[in-house]
Amino acid sequence: MERNKIKLHGFNNLTKTLSFNMYDICYTKSVADRKAYIEYIDEQYNAEKLTGILNNVVEIIGANILNIAVQDYDPQGASVTILICESSKPPVSKVHEPIYPCNTSVVGHLDKSHITVHTYPEYHPDGGVCTFRADIDVSTCGEISPLNALNFLIDSFEADMMTLDYRVRGFTRDITGKKLFVDHDLTSIQNYIDETNKSKYQMIDVNVYQENIFHTKCKLKNFILDNYFFNFSEADIPAEEVSKITAKLKKEVDEIFYGYNLPL
């Protein structure tokens, strides 16, 4: 996707932040299975594997890594923080073509940015429902944009639900001295999600255009019960139990999606 580059006076001082929050919901029949699910998630998304995902994000947006800090936690959870700077290289294609191009001839940059991820395995002692959450924040300065990595993140986690926030802060100036508060076309985060991913999710937008704040919530359109079971399937339980578990899972999904507790 080509576009005319804006001629700026000095550096591009805009800061752009994408907050990507994903949720995985699971139902376990026993305490042992619940423990096994938490252990599975902890291994599936340990610090080493999360670092690999974030390294790909850095490559996709066209940045350079300055420092990486990783930490696994006891009993579970992990955090990774990567300090990055704007690179002279263009963003690369990883599954999807970049939508917002970065400058390919950067001489230098005064500020640094970062990418962080934190994981939160969680369960309720009653009811069998377990929830895993990962929070990823990609903050950049200058012309590189976190939105280039959005579809890669969606594909990496294949989440049941996502909460996406994007904001642009500060301003830069063009060569005439006019302030620019945003340097790329944007009316919704959905504009930067490819059609394949769009088709999978129900989406709700809440945008504050005059403040360059964009918010999108997503949940899977198709509820397939077996996808939520851990170590068993729908065929293993009686029909009356299926309906009760389905109600519990849908209630968990809807409460997280809409952001309030539903009546029992």
Secondary structure, DSSP 8 states (H G I E B T S, - for coil): -------BSS----EEEEEEEEEEEEE-SSHHHHHHHHHHHHHHT-HHHHHHHHHHHHHHHTEEEEEEEEEE-SSS-EEEEEEEEE-SS----SSS--SS---S-----S--EEEEEEEEEEE-TTTSEEEEEEEEEEEEETT--GGGGHHHHHHHH--SEEEEEEEEES-EEBTTS-EES--S--S-GGGGS-HHHHTTEEEEEEEEGGGTEEEEEEEESS--GGGGBSS--GGGS-HHHHHHHHHHHHHHHHHHHHTS----
